Amino acid sequence: GVKQATLDAEGAVSEAVVREMAAGATEGSGTHIAVAVSGIAGPDGGSPAKPVGTVWIAWRWAEGQVTARQFLFQGDREAIRRATVAAALEGLRDGLP
């Protein structure tokens, strides 16, 4: 559910993209809560603006509220992936009533 124009303007690793991903996930599946993640886990693919370890996570709740947050994780690919999963789950936990 991410618009091509958003990808072209912001890049895949961006707040705008994860917000659209989370919205598309809830709207497309009929779920009430969604988590969207986009990042650069490495070892390659980073840039000065978006270094390896840059991760955006968005959480969308039943009310349509979307929260997005940027992270910069350290370590190798596996460490970045593990940190991303932990942050995504923590965000879910913190947002649930």
N, C-alpha and C positions, 0 to 999 in steps of 0.2 A: 503493500500500500504506500510505498514511498514514491513521490513524484520525481520524475527525471529531472525536472527543473531544480528541485531541492538538491539532488545529488550533484548536479552540475555546478550549482552556486556555492554549496557548503562543503561538499566532499562527503564520502561515506561515514567518516568518523567525525560526527558533529551532533550538536544538540538538536538541531532541526530534524535530522534524519532519525534519531532514536525516538523523538516525540511522534513522528509520523509512523514509525514502525509499531510503537505501542498502541497507538490509536487504531491502526490497521489490524493489529492482532485481536483486539477486543471486538471490533466491528465485524471482522471477517469470520470469527469463530463463535460469537455469541457468548464469550466469557465475560466475567465481570472485572477481572484483574489481569494485567499483562505486564511482562518485563521485557524490555528491549535492550540489546547490548551491541555496541559497535566499538571496535578498538584495534590497536596495532600491538600485537603480542610479540612480534619479532620472529626471528632475529633481525630481519630486514623490514623495510617498508616505512621507516620513520623519516621525518624531515625536521628541520629546525622548528617549524610551527607546530608539528604534531610528532613528537619523538616516540620511539618505541616505549610502550607502557601507557600511552594515552588511551583512555577508555571513557566512553560516554555510556551511561545507563539511564533509562527512563522507566518509570513505574506509572501505570495508568490504573485508576481505581474506578469502581462502579459509577460514581457520580460524574465521570468524565474528566476528573482532575488528573493532570499529568505533572509529575515531578521528574526533573532531569538533573543529573549531576555529573561533573567531569572528575575523573581520577587520573593520577599519574603514578602507576605502580612500577616498582623496581624488580629486577631479577631477570631470569631467563624466561623463555616462552611459557614453560609450565608454571612457574611462580606467578606470572602475570595472569594466566588463565585461572589459577586457583584463587588469587586475590579478587578477580572479577566476579567469580561465582559467589564468593563469600560476601562481597559488597552487595551484589544483587539480592541475595537471600536476607541480608541484614536490612536492606531497604524495605523488602516485603514485610519482614517482622515488625519493623518500626512503624510502618504505615497501617497495619491492621488494627482494628479496634480491640 
